[in-house]
Amino acid sequence: MRILVVEDEKKLAGVLHQGMEERDYAVDLAHDGQEGLQMALATDYDCIVLDLMLPRRDGTDVCREIRRLGRKTPILVLTARSATNEKVRLLDLGADDYLTKPFAFD
């Protein structure tokens, strides 16, 4: 399984990368929304883990653009934003699930 992690916090991105690789996933990292969108469109990922508060391009916009272009790759939003209306809005935009920080890796 190949996963794209779009996360600007380098420490968290490293933890996600290491944890997923230890579970035998192939993981690519992007540290801003523009890079994440380019990678998501250039490669067929099995899943995208997407932060919302990103430099260069917000994760909400990245999610919207991926879906607008017809990509069906599952998107898991991983963010500190926990308001119910924010979750509903992202799910309506095409995210498949929503996980708030902090979280337990297991």
CORBEL-V14968 format. One record per helix or strand of 2 or more residues. SS is the DSSP state (h for helix, s for strand). FROM is the first residue (numbers start at 1). LEN is the number of residues. If there is no record, write none. Layout:
# CORBEL-V14968
ss	from	len
SS	FROM	LEN
SS	FROM	LEN
This chain:
# CORBEL-V14968
ss	from	len
s	2	5
h	10	13
s	26	5
h	33	10
s	47	4
h	59	10
s	74	6
h	84	10
s	97	4
